[in-house]
Amino acid sequence: MLAGLPRPEVQVAIHDEAARFLGRPDLFYRDQRLALEYDGRNHRDRLVDDNRRQNGLVGAGYRVLRFSAPDVYGARETVVSRVRQALLMASAGSRSRRGRSA
């Protein structure tokens, strides 16, 4: 599903500054601090744990995008567009932060 997007890392364990496990997103763009999650059929059974992990990631400054099977298989262009937009926003934000710290 690259569709011109950069290749993400897969199933990367993310820890906070105190080395506490925050989560293991399905796909991860490290430089942009962007985690992508795919919610399959069994997602309902794991909803509470998934929500806790997502809250931990967001609280640590990561952005999380979640997609379902209908999104990935039925609205692929929308998924790609949202990921591309999030990557661009994150890259622009990091350039802006670098410019202020120089």
BALOBA-1460 file (C-alpha; in Angstrom, 3 decimals):
// residues 102
<rec num="1" residu="m" x="0.000" y="0.000" z="0.000"/>
<rec num="2" residu="l" x="2.911" y="2.400" z="-0.474"/>
<rec num="3" residu="a" x="1.211" y="4.409" z="-3.251"/>
<rec num="4" residu="g" x="4.166" y="6.774" z="-3.443"/>
<rec num="5" residu="l" x="4.476" y="7.088" z="0.341"/>
<rec num="6" residu="p" x="7.798" y="6.486" z="2.071"/>
<rec num="7" residu="r" x="8.236" y="2.980" z="3.465"/>
<rec num="8" residu="p" x="7.224" y="2.857" z="7.148"/>
<rec num="9" residu="e" x="8.758" y="0.696" z="9.852"/>
<rec num="10" residu="v" x="6.616" y="-2.264" z="10.895"/>
<rec num="11" residu="q" x="5.634" y="-3.249" z="14.447"/>
<rec num="12" residu="v" x="8.154" y="-1.001" z="16.212"/>
<rec num="13" residu="a" x="8.089" y="-0.982" z="20.020"/>
<rec num="14" residu="i" x="7.848" y="2.599" z="21.281"/>
<rec num="15" residu="h" x="8.942" y="3.576" z="24.794"/>
<rec num="16" residu="d" x="8.699" y="6.835" z="26.696"/>
<rec num="17" residu="e" x="11.628" y="8.725" z="28.203"/>
<rec num="18" residu="a" x="11.463" y="6.519" z="31.303"/>
<rec num="19" residu="a" x="11.691" y="3.391" z="29.090"/>
<rec num="20" residu="r" x="8.035" y="2.455" z="29.730"/>
<rec num="21" residu="f" x="6.395" y="0.614" z="26.846"/>
<rec num="22" residu="l" x="3.843" y="2.825" z="25.096"/>
<rec num="23" residu="g" x="2.801" y="0.678" z="22.175"/>
<rec num="24" residu="r" x="3.704" y="-1.181" z="19.009"/>
<rec num="25" residu="p" x="1.894" y="0.428" z="16.089"/>
<rec num="26" residu="d" x="1.319" y="-1.572" z="12.934"/>
<rec num="27" residu="l" x="3.251" y="0.988" z="10.877"/>
<rec num="28" residu="f" x="5.503" y="3.764" z="12.101"/>
<rec num="29" residu="y" x="7.184" y="6.831" z="10.638"/>
<rec num="30" residu="r" x="9.858" y="7.580" z="13.233"/>
<rec num="31" residu="d" x="11.033" y="10.998" z="12.025"/>
<rec num="32" residu="q" x="7.469" y="12.286" z="11.789"/>
<rec num="33" residu="r" x="6.374" y="10.594" z="15.050"/>
<rec num="34" residu="l" x="3.412" y="9.147" z="13.149"/>
<rec num="35" residu="a" x="1.891" y="5.790" z="14.087"/>
<rec num="36" residu="l" x="-0.621" y="3.978" z="11.865"/>
<rec num="37" residu="e" x="-2.973" y="1.371" z="13.260"/>
<rec num="38" residu="y" x="-5.091" y="-1.126" z="11.363"/>
<rec num="39" residu="d" x="-8.237" y="-2.171" z="13.205"/>
<rec num="40" residu="g" x="-9.193" y="-5.601" z="11.904"/>
<rec num="41" residu="r" x="-12.075" y="-7.892" z="12.815"/>
<rec num="42" residu="n" x="-10.834" y="-8.613" z="16.318"/>
<rec num="43" residu="h" x="-10.395" y="-4.945" z="17.171"/>
<rec num="44" residu="r" x="-13.590" y="-4.852" z="19.214"/>
<rec num="45" residu="d" x="-12.128" y="-7.489" z="21.549"/>
<rec num="46" residu="r" x="-9.023" y="-5.326" z="22.124"/>
<rec num="47" residu="l" x="-10.641" y="-1.890" z="22.171"/>
<rec num="48" residu="v" x="-9.838" y="-0.995" z="25.783"/>
<rec num="49" residu="d" x="-6.156" y="-1.949" z="25.491"/>
<rec num="50" residu="d" x="-5.858" y="-0.253" z="22.096"/>
<rec num="51" residu="n" x="-7.369" y="2.957" z="23.494"/>
<rec num="52" residu="r" x="-4.961" y="2.963" z="26.439"/>
<rec num="53" residu="r" x="-1.967" y="2.473" z="24.154"/>
<rec num="54" residu="q" x="-3.188" y="5.194" z="21.819"/>
<rec num="55" residu="n" x="-3.634" y="7.608" z="24.717"/>
<rec num="56" residu="g" x="-0.089" y="6.851" z="25.880"/>
<rec num="57" residu="l" x="1.337" y="7.490" z="22.425"/>
<rec num="58" residu="v" x="-0.599" y="10.717" z="21.968"/>
<rec num="59" residu="g" x="0.381" y="11.867" z="25.451"/>
<rec num="60" residu="a" x="4.038" y="11.303" z="24.537"/>
<rec num="61" residu="g" x="3.735" y="13.506" z="21.450"/>
<rec num="62" residu="y" x="3.019" y="10.928" z="18.739"/>
<rec num="63" residu="r" x="0.240" y="11.277" z="16.210"/>
<rec num="64" residu="v" x="-1.890" y="8.169" z="15.668"/>
<rec num="65" residu="l" x="-4.069" y="7.459" z="12.636"/>
<rec num="66" residu="r" x="-6.421" y="4.473" z="12.801"/>
<rec num="67" residu="f" x="-7.909" y="2.736" z="9.784"/>
<rec num="68" residu="s" x="-10.400" y="-0.095" z="9.482"/>
<rec num="69" residu="a" x="-10.705" y="-2.804" z="6.844"/>
<rec num="70" residu="p" x="-13.385" y="-0.810" z="4.965"/>
<rec num="71" residu="d" x="-10.989" y="2.166" z="4.944"/>
<rec num="72" residu="v" x="-8.019" y="0.191" z="3.639"/>
<rec num="73" residu="y" x="-9.906" y="-1.924" z="1.108"/>
<rec num="74" residu="g" x="-12.758" y="0.404" z="0.171"/>
<rec num="75" residu="a" x="-11.332" y="3.912" z="0.450"/>
<rec num="76" residu="r" x="-7.649" y="3.397" z="-0.272"/>
<rec num="77" residu="e" x="-7.211" y="6.843" z="-1.834"/>
<rec num="78" residu="t" x="-8.560" y="8.498" z="1.319"/>
<rec num="79" residu="v" x="-6.183" y="6.501" z="3.527"/>
<rec num="80" residu="v" x="-3.192" y="7.397" z="1.364"/>
<rec num="81" residu="s" x="-4.250" y="11.053" z="1.294"/>
<rec num="82" residu="r" x="-4.585" y="11.240" z="5.081"/>
<rec num="83" residu="v" x="-1.233" y="9.568" z="5.654"/>
<rec num="84" residu="r" x="0.445" y="11.830" z="3.111"/>
<rec num="85" residu="q" x="-1.106" y="14.917" z="4.717"/>
<rec num="86" residu="a" x="-0.005" y="13.811" z="8.212"/>
<rec num="87" residu="l" x="3.543" y="13.196" z="6.969"/>
<rec num="88" residu="l" x="3.679" y="16.625" z="5.326"/>
<rec num="89" residu="m" x="2.306" y="18.345" z="8.427"/>
<rec num="90" residu="a" x="4.815" y="16.563" z="10.662"/>
<rec num="91" residu="s" x="7.701" y="17.399" z="8.347"/>
<rec num="92" residu="a" x="6.669" y="21.053" z="8.183"/>
<rec num="93" residu="g" x="6.388" y="21.162" z="11.969"/>
<rec num="94" residu="s" x="9.837" y="19.672" z="12.477"/>
<rec num="95" residu="r" x="11.366" y="22.145" z="10.017"/>
<rec num="96" residu="s" x="9.655" y="24.983" z="11.884"/>
<rec num="97" residu="r" x="10.975" y="23.745" z="15.262"/>
<rec num="98" residu="r" x="14.504" y="23.383" z="13.851"/>
<rec num="99" residu="g" x="14.355" y="26.931" z="12.512"/>
<rec num="100" residu="r" x="13.435" y="28.351" z="15.925"/>
<rec num="101" residu="s" x="16.155" y="26.457" z="17.753"/>
<rec num="102" residu="a" x="18.938" y="27.602" z="15.409"/>
